[in-house]
Amino acid sequence: MNDSFKFLGLTIPRLSEIYGLFLILWGVLVSLATGSDSFTSWIPSVTGAPILAMGLLSRFQPGRVKVWMHIGALFGLIAFLGGVDFFRSWISSGQPFEPLAAGISKLMLLVTGGFFTAVGVRSFIWARTKREEE
C-alpha cells in the first residue's frame, strides 16, 4: 500500500533534507570559492537550513509532518522568489551573469526553488485527495 507521496522514490521529508543540504553546501562553496564576504552569497545556505530542519523534524515528529512540510514549502517558495532576481539583473543591465557566481546562484535558486515548490504542491494535492477518499 502506498501511504505517502513519493517523487523519484523519495518522500517529501527526505527530498527536503537533500535539497536543504544542497542549498547549504552551495552557499558555503560559492562563498568560499569567490572569497565573498557579502551576506548575499550565503542566501542559499540561509534558505536551505530551514528546509533541512523541516525535513529532519518531519522524520523525528511524524505526527506533525504536515506542519513541517508546509513550513519547508514556504522556504522553497522564498528560494524561488530570491531566484526571480535573476530577471531583474537581466533586464536592468542585460548581463544576468555579472558577477558570474551571483548570476549562477540566482538561476539555481529560481530553477530548484520552483521545482521544490512544485513537487511540494503536488504532494499536498495528493495528501488532500487521499484524505478525501478515506
C-alpha angles and dihedrals in degrees: 000000000000105000100165137043113255132190116196087347093305127115115229093250090053091046087051091054092050095044093045091050090047091053093047092050091045092055092046095047096045092047093049095041093051096037088232118168091184118118090224092069087061095053093101089054092046091053093040096055096066091043090054091045092051091051091051093045089052089056095048097038104036091167089066098041091119092058095044094047093049089053090046090051089052090056090047088055090049089053090051092048090049088054091054085075085078088077093049089056091047094049097042099045106010087232110092092172096057105136092027099216092049093050093048091047092050092049090048091052091048094051101037095038090051091047094048092047092049092050090048092052090049089053092050090051090048092051093048092048091049092048091051091050092055 
